[in-house]
Amino acid sequence: MARKILVTSGKGGVGKTSVCAHLGYALSSVGERVAVFDLDFGLNNLDVVMGVESKVVYDIKDVLDGKCRVKQTIIECTPRLALIPSRHTFDGQVTGQNIKLLAEGVSSRFDYLFYDCPAGVEGGFHRAACAADEAILVVTPTITSLRDGDKVLSLLKNYKLKNVYAIVNRVRGDLLLSGKTASVSEIESVLKIPVIGCIPDDDKVMLSNGFILENGRAKNAFRLTAKALRRGQGKLFDPTLYYRGAVGLIRRAFR
């Protein structure tokens, strides 16, 4: 049975969708079968992030309208990574039960199902949370992100999920070394959940063509995060290493 994981955030702009795509790819690279549901109706862009927008024929609305089966919406991004897309204009009401039924239709094919839901705590968040067994909260090491993330966690308690983890995204190692941004231990202390991923602020993520990263810091960080998700805990990527030593001092000076 597939692990059904909600990927959420308290506010927009923290890189939730990017984390969803890159983490899915990292898991698929070690043999796991992964499907990502785009549940951000209206602002959906997972198909663009994953480079398959031209392959979309059917989407979640078509399933709910009875035009196709959920299996027909599956788009293979790689042999072990798939997307179930949605669309920008969707006026119908979608419930948590709808999402549960959609997931049941494909869960036997996959080891992991990720639900990329809208940022915030409105209806889209709740319908995705209803269909999940676990959750990943994506935050950045800023006061506003952590504060909003804490609000999300208070609502997630109502769903009695098996596991709730955090991934800290866009971590600047230079600011971390100088004490100008929150550390992982401080974030765990605030959120009171385990952090399983520390993703550096890496230009290769922004400049990448889709979800397949070149070798680099972000790719290594997602590999470690995938390993930690599989085991429930694990080693975190250290974004400060890039800024240590003589060469690191030069890099810090030019940031």
N, C-alpha and C positions, 0 to 999 in steps of 0.2 A: 504494500500500500504506500502510495506517495506521501511524503511529508508536505503538508499544505502550509505555506509560510506567507504571512502578510508582510509586505515591505512598506513601511510608512514613515512619515515625518511630521513634526509639529508645524513646520512652515515650509513654503516653497523655496526653491533655490539652493537646497543643500546637496543636490546631486542624487536624489533618491532613485530616479529612473536609470541614471547611468550606473549606479551601484547595482541595481537589479540586473541589468544586462551583463555587466562585467563579472559579477559574482556567478551568474548562471553559466557564463562561458567557462569560468575557472573550474566550476564543478563538472561541467561536461568534459573538460580536458583530462580529468582523472577518471573518466569512465561512467560518471553518473548521467542518467537520462533526465533532462530538465525541460520544463515547459514554463513559459512566462505569460501570465494573463495580463493584458492591458485593461485595467478596470478604471482608468482615469478618463471616463467619458467626457467628451467636450474638449479636453486638453491632451488627448492621447498623442504620444509621439514615439512609442516604443518601436513601431515599425520603421521609423526613420533612424533611430539610434542603432537598430540592429540591421539596417541596410536592406530591408525587404519590402519597402513601401510599394514597389512595383509588382510584388507578388500577391498582394491582398486581393482575393476574389470574394470570399465570404468573411463575415465578422460576427461578433457576439450578437448584435442586433438581428442579423439574419437567422441565427439559431432561435432566438426568442420569438421571432415572427413566423417560425415554422418553415422557412425557406430552405434550410439545410440542417444537417446534423452537426454536432460540435466537432466531430472528427474531420469534417470537411473544412473547418476553419484553420486547422493546424498548418503552420508554415514552417518548414524546416530551414533553420538558419545554418546549422551544421548537422552532421549525422546524429548528434546527441543533444542538440539544443533547438527548441521550437518556440514559436510565438503563437498565441491566440489573440488576434487583434480586436480592437473596437473601432469606433468611428467618431468623427468630430460632432456630427449632428445626430443626437439621439434623444428623442422626446419622451420615450416610453419610461415607465417606472420599472426599475430593476430592484429585486429584493435579494437579501442574503440567501434565501432558499433557491432562487434562480442560479446564483453563483455556485452553490453547493451541487446542484444538479449538473451544471456544466462541468464542474471538476470531476464528478463521479463518472462522467462520460469518457474521460481520458486518463483517469488516475492509474489505471492498470498498465498504461504504456510508459509511465515515468516514475522516477524515484523522488523527484522534487517538483512541486508546483509553487511558483512564486506569484503572488498577487500584488501588482503595482497599482496602488490605490491613490486617489487624489491627496494632496497635502492637506493638513488640517483635520478637523474632527466633525465634519458635516456628514450628510447621508452616505456619500461614497465611501468614507472611512468605515462606517458602521456596517454596511452591507458586505464589505470585504472581510472585516473582522469576524462577522458571523460565520463565514465559510472557512476560516483558518483554524489550524491547531497550534500554530506557533507564530511568533512575530519578530521582525527585525526593525528596530527604530534607528533611522539614519539621522545623525546629528552632525553639526560642525562644532568646533571648540569655541563657541561664542556664548555669551550670557543669554542672548535672545533665543538661540536655537535650543539650548539646554532647558530654558524655562518653558518653551512651547513643548519640547519633548516630554517634560515631566507631566504636563497636562494630558498628553496622549497616553502616557503610562497609567495615569489614574483612571482613564476610561477603559483601557485594556483589561484592567482587573475584573471588570464585569463579565468578561468572556471566558475566564478560567482557562487560559491557554496553557499548554504543557510547558513551553519555554518562551521566554522573551529576552532577546539579546539586543545589544547596541552595536552599531558600526559608526566610528568617528571618521568623517570624510573631510577632505581638503585640509589636512593637518600640515602646517608649515613648520618644518623642523627648526628653522632659524629662530622663529618666534618662541618655539617650545624651549629651546636652549636658553634663551634670554629671559624666560619666565613671563612672557607677555601673553601667553595663551594657556588654556587649561590643559593639564596632563591627563593621560588615560586614567590614572588612579583617582584624580580629582573628579573626573567625569563619572566614574563608577560610584564614587561617594555621593555625588549629587543625585544620579538616576537610580542608584541601588539595584542595578542589573548588571550582568557581566558584559564587558566589551569584548567582542570576538574579532573585531577588525579595526585596524588603524590605517587609513588610506592617505598617502601623502598628497599634497597639492602638486600635481605633476602635469606639466604642459602636454605630455603625450596623451593624456586622457582627452583634453580639449581638442587636440589636433588629430586624434586618431580617426580613421575612416571606418566608422562603425564601432563594434564592440571588441574587435580583436586588437589588442595592444601589442606594440613592439616590446622587446625585452627592455625592462627598466624598473624603476621603483614601484610604480603603480601596479604593474603586472605581478611582481613578486608579492606585493601586499595583498592582492586579491587571491593569489595562490594560498597564502597563509590563512586568509580569512575562510576560504573554502574548506581547508583542512580543519580549522577550528569549528566550523559549523557542523561538519560531519561527526566530530568527536564531542562537541559540546564545550570544548575549551582547547586552548593551544597557544603557541607562540605568536606574539603580535609583531608586525613590522615596526622597526624603529626608524622614524623619519628624521631623527637627529643625526644619524650616521653620515648622511650626505654633507652635513655642515660641520663635521668635526675635523681636527687636524689642520695642517697648514693650508691645504687646498680648500677645506671647508670654510676657513676664515675668509678666503678670497671670495668664495661664493656668497657668504653672508654679507660681505661688503657691497656686492653688486645687486642684492635683492632690492 
